[in-house]
Amino acid sequence: MLAENQTKAKSAMADIFSRERIRENQRSPRHRNRRMVQFILVAVAADVGFVCVELAFGLNPLADMAQHPFLYLYIFLGTMLAFGIFGAMVGSREDLLEEMALRDSLTGLFNARYLQMRLDEELAAGRRNQTLLSLVLFDIDHFKRVNDDHGHPVGDRMLQLIGRTILSKQREGETVARVGGEEFALLLRNTSAKNAAMGAERIRQAISQTTLETDSGGKLAVTVSAGVACTMDHAAHDAESIYRLADQALYQAKEQGRNRVVIAR
């Protein structure tokens, strides 16, 4: 049973990575493209340098080029191609390492560092374009009890389940991240608090309809509480302010009985 659950957990995590990668592939692989161009320029410089060295030693490479144009063309293009491929490989590795640094290793979702970056970017864009930005914070109800009663492996699978469910409800332009032990965030651009709360409610309902299988074969009910904050409602124009407001609304949801969505007032 334990091995089967571990296999399911790995499969779920792979599914999260797959869906997230489909979305992320729409973004330009900036390190790969930059390194490829840089290495091609190095190849061009190397070819020109080689010709200059021959000229410095009294040779006549231009005459050789005129006699064997295709040979030199193959050499120049081959050098550029080889350097370009190598540069793309180096850049792709840099892109991968950068992405890994912005991911939560357990769920495959973005982490708090990435959310902070996105918050700053979206807030700046909102100020320029006079658009709204909403933040939803989700927290798993009674998560400590799950870890204490059923062990951390079951708790880890619950985190993966929550992340997978939130991601399944994610819409274009939204950002999902795991920002704490049992806390997740959803960032919604150009969305009012009311509409963000409606989206959070859909996610809350979807999670409440799921169950998690324990190592002993039992079923655990899963619920979350959520707090919503919007830049328009409170003139929250920095990341710290909107996060604090969403966190306060989340605390109110817990105080009011959990398994609910509360908008910051």
TATA-V11227 format. One record per backbone hydrogen bond with DSSP energy under -0.5 kcal/mol. NH is the residue of the N-H (numbers start at 1). CO is the residue of the C=O. If there is no record, write none. Layout:
# TATA-V11227
<<NH & CO> <NH & CO>>
This chain:
# TATA-V11227
<<5 & 1> <6 & 2> <7 & 3> <8 & 4> <9 & 5> <10 & 6> <11 & 7> <12 & 8> <13 & 9> <14 & 10> <15 & 11> <16 & 12> <17 & 13> <18 & 14> <19 & 15> <20 & 16> <21 & 17> <22 & 18> <23 & 19> <24 & 20> <25 & 21> <26 & 23> <27 & 24> <30 & 28> <33 & 29> <34 & 30> <35 & 31> <36 & 32> <37 & 33> <38 & 34> <39 & 35> <40 & 36> <41 & 37> <42 & 38> <43 & 39> <44 & 40> <45 & 41> <46 & 42> <47 & 43> <48 & 44> <49 & 45> <50 & 46> <51 & 47> <52 & 48> <53 & 49> <54 & 50> <55 & 51> <56 & 52> <57 & 53> <58 & 55> <59 & 54> <63 & 60> <64 & 60> <65 & 61> <66 & 62> <67 & 63> <68 & 64> <72 & 68> <73 & 69> <74 & 70> <75 & 71> <76 & 72> <77 & 73> <78 & 74> <79 & 75> <80 & 76> <81 & 77> <82 & 78> <83 & 79> <84 & 80> <85 & 81> <86 & 82> <87 & 83> <88 & 84> <89 & 85> <90 & 86> <91 & 87> <92 & 88> <93 & 89> <94 & 90> <95 & 91> <96 & 92> <97 & 93> <98 & 94> <99 & 95> <100 & 96> <101 & 97> <102 & 98> <102 & 99> <103 & 100> <104 & 109> <105 & 103> <108 & 104> <110 & 176> <111 & 102> <115 & 111> <116 & 112> <117 & 113> <118 & 114> <119 & 115> <120 & 116> <121 & 117> <122 & 118> <123 & 119> <124 & 120> <125 & 121> <126 & 122> <127 & 123> <128 & 124> <129 & 125> <130 & 126> <131 & 126> <134 & 188> <135 & 229> <136 & 186> <137 & 227> <138 & 184> <139 & 225> <140 & 182> <141 & 223> <143 & 140> <146 & 142> <147 & 143> <148 & 144> <149 & 145> <150 & 146> <151 & 146> <151 & 147> <155 & 151> <156 & 152> <157 & 153> <158 & 154> <159 & 155> <160 & 156> <161 & 157> <162 & 158> <163 & 159> <164 & 160> <165 & 161> <166 & 162> <167 & 163> <168 & 164> <169 & 165> <169 & 166> <170 & 167> <174 & 171> <175 & 187> <177 & 185> <178 & 110> <179 & 177> <179 & 183> <180 & 183> <184 & 138> <185 & 177> <186 & 136> <187 & 175> <188 & 134> <188 & 186> <189 & 187> <190 & 132> <191 & 188> <196 & 192> <197 & 193> <198 & 194> <199 & 195> <200 & 196> <201 & 197> <202 & 198> <203 & 199> <204 & 200> <205 & 201> <206 & 202> <207 & 203> <208 & 204> <209 & 205> <210 & 207> <212 & 220> <214 & 218> <217 & 214> <220 & 212> <222 & 210> <225 & 139> <226 & 260> <227 & 137> <228 & 262> <229 & 135> <231 & 133> <234 & 230> <235 & 231> <236 & 231> <237 & 235> <242 & 238> <243 & 239> <244 & 240> <245 & 241> <246 & 242> <247 & 243> <248 & 244> <249 & 245> <250 & 246> <251 & 247> <252 & 248> <253 & 249> <254 & 250> <255 & 251> <256 & 252> <257 & 254> <258 & 253> <262 & 226> <264 & 228>>
